[in-house]
Amino acid sequence: MSAPAPKSTYRLQITSSFTLDDAAETAGYIHELGADWVYFSPLLKAEKGSDHGYDVIDHSQIDPDRGGSSGLDAAVAAARSHGLGVLIDIVPNHVGVATPTISAWWWDLLKHGRDSAYASYFDVDWEFGQGKVRIPVLGSAPVAGEEIEGLEVVGDELHYYDNHYPLAPGTASAGTATEVLAQQNYELMDWRRADDALNYRRFFAVNSLAGIRVEEQVVFDDSHVEIARWFREGLADGLRVDHPDGLRDPGTYLDRLAELTGHSYVLVEKILEGREQLPPEWATAGTTGYDALADFDRVLVDPDGQSALDALDHDLATEDRPVPASFEALIHTTKRGIADGILRSEVLRLQRDLVASGALDGPDGGDADGAAGAVGALVGGAAGPGAAGTGASGTDRLAATDPEVADAIAELLTCFPVYRSYLPLGHDQLEAAATLAREHRPDLARVIDAILPALGDAANEAAKRFQQTSGMVMAKGVEDTAFYRYNRLTSLNEVGADPGEFAVSVPEFHKRQVARLRSYPNAMTTLSTHDTKRGEDTRARISVISELPAEWASTLRQLRTLAPLGDAQLENLLWQAIVGAWPASRERLHAYAEKASREAGDSTGWLDVNEAFEERMHALVDSVFDNAAVQAVLAGFIAKVEQPGWSNSLSLKLLQLTAPGSPDVYQGSELWETSLVDPDNRRPVDYAVRRSLLAALDAPSAPLPAIDATAAAKLLVTSRALRLKRDRPGLFQGYRPLRAEGSAASHVVAFDRDTAVTVATRLPVGLAARGGWGDTTLSVDTARVVDVITGRTFDGSSLLLSELLSEYPVALLAPATEA
């Protein structure tokens, strides 16, 4: 029997300013809205001031700042009183170590080193660190014979300015502060060395998030002690698992989690590339929905706009910034930059793992284990992949530190086509990466051939770490770099999506929905999250540019003249963001411009700030508020895209809420969600406004709201769709594409979910240009239907879309006698 699954969820970001007690007060509203389960962000104790909760420092307790155990009791009790299930986000991959004094496991590790009770909890390369954990915190490299400025012994702690570290027993009197430091189980080093000299696994390239070895049973047990209590005491019904790709063995982890939760509903935050599927044996109901998001967005994009926007992209190109041949070509560059840059430490550790596994020669030029290593055997001789121990002279053999090995590892990581493999599943992806790597770097072909057997061996330590690392390179190279450089239509640059796929046809959209229903019918679908680069309605408005490419090109030229920056690609990105998120405050746009420009890394960067460039960039943002000419140009274009953008928004929302899967409504997104990248998308939500608007919509004889800045129309669509899905369990089981007939048939997406029929408008600018729906009709199987959004009834045998969609660009139909 399958675990109970939500019909829908409503995500709440639990913080010190919106606690579990606040969540308890919101439960009634969530029920009235129509959501089925409440969905909490991470709740375990995290770093002070964390607005996301992914930097857990104590797995044994609910964060007191988020409401503590009593707050969870209150929130769950409130949810239960309204019939809501409870889904909670968990973080198994890493812990927060920014403040060692409050991170108990990390503190003990630093104090006792290899003798710590928690030494096995962390993934530390002790040999490389010469028995110490390397901490990148110093402002400059220490100079031999000189004291480190800012370092002092204070009681039984070592302080470096505001950073506090423990002292190993008996070392407090070992001399000067620098001499005391030399006696510790950790090394404080120049923060710049983290890129290539770190010796502990991190979450991506975040030094303050240390990976834990949850594959060890004791680590699993200790890191899930509070989570186990939630299920033992009936406080949780399901879990969302953050970043499973960082785990050594996600499949086994999910099996253990299934046992712990009694085989409850579990989702994984897994990014799927293209038509990639989840490993079928995983104990999960599916992903958290980024794959679905990409499809919903693209069916509303006009494919006819691609060539004009490609041309604009070429017009913006310079000799220094040529247009990439493809998105794949761009991400090869950005991923390789990550592998050679901020994740170089991980690449070098993989090389050391190859040595330790016997696949490379040892440090002295001999084999690490006394036997012929794979690289030593294959590089110099005629042997092919799989051979061992023959064919190489001493001068041809590669030693452990040969730079070609790290080069080949980095190239394989760069060419890996998906986030990671799960050997033996995915071995073909490793082979595909090797093929592409040889094409890019034929000079490395022999080294690639040599190390491939080890990297394809599921039992090999290097293979295990390679799988954990490939996703890091993908995420940093694509989501956090390429997405800020590939800017022809930025609504396509979203987590889990491929910006190289410009649009999805209606038949292809239906095909993908059927596939989702057949494979993971209870997987989450989403439009906005705490991680999306742009909120759903920001993207919906930007997508209108695909219908107005010439107008956008003209607008962009005028804006670039009025507020020149000197980076055409970034200007395109920033002006699209401003259009999509408008109206936005000056502060929000300045913060976004700074993050976007530094992530792109072309004209400025996080570690190498170009102050002159950023001064011009901030002047560009200020011009939006201070320059009348800029305001006039911007207002003119926004006037063209505002109403079509709202049409897209309502279509996007209804498609997501009624298509196969369990839709999540990200906090507050029942009104216009025009956020930009985090932390902008984690801003506080005004629930008083939402309660008031919903009450007004539900009042007897309430008029239908206009589609305007209040977003009451979106709230109407959201609440009616969620309620129908929750209250009519017999509906929304199957999926049948519906085809309209008539002159404007290409402007509708429609499907039947067991007599619940969704009708949504696409390409509204083109629809208006052709004069509206005209004679276009749609037929359904029910003789008499009611649109649950407007309350109007219609003859289902021949629905004239000009009538059905006269109030809103969407309709949700149900049998009139049963609505």
Secondary structure, DSSP 8 states (H G I E B T S, - for coil): ------S-EEEE---SSS-HHHHHHHHHHHHHHT-SEEEE---EEESTT-SS--SEEEEEEE-GGGTHHHHHHHHHHHHHHTT-EEEEEE--SEEE-SSGGG-HHHHHHHHHGGGSTTGGGB-B-TTTTTTSEEEEEESS---TTS--TTEEEETTEEEETTEEEE--TT-TTSSSHHHHHHTSSEEEEEGGGHHHH--B-EETTEEEEEEB-TTSHHHHHHHTHHHHHHHHTT--SEEEES-GGGSS-HHHHHHHHHHHHTS-EEEE-----TT----TTSSSSEE-SHHHHHHHHHTTS-GGGHHHHHHHHHHH--SSS---SSHHHHHHHHHHHHHHTTTHHHHHHHHHHHHHTTSSB-TTSSBTTSS--HHHHHSSSS--TT--S-S--TTTS--TT-HHHHHHHHHHHHH-SSS--BTTBTHHHHHHHHHHHHHH-GGGHHHHHHHHHHHT-TT-HHHHHHHHHHHHHHIIIIITTGGGT--SSGGG--TT--TT-----HHHHHHHHHHHHHH-TT-EE-S--SS-SS-HHHHHHHGGGGG-HHHHHHHHHHHHHHS--S-HHHHHHHHHHHHHH-S--HHHHHHHHHHHHHHH-SS--SSS--HHHHHHHHHHHHHHHH-HHHHHHHHHHHHHHHHHHHHHHHHHHHHHHHSSSEEEEETTTTS-----STTGGG----HHHHHHHHHHHHSTT-----SSTT-HHHHHHHHHHHHHHHH-TTSSSS-EEE--BSTTGGGEEEEESSS-EEEEE--HHHHHHTTSSTT-EE--S-SEEEETTT--EEETTSEEHHHHTSS-SEEEEEETTT-
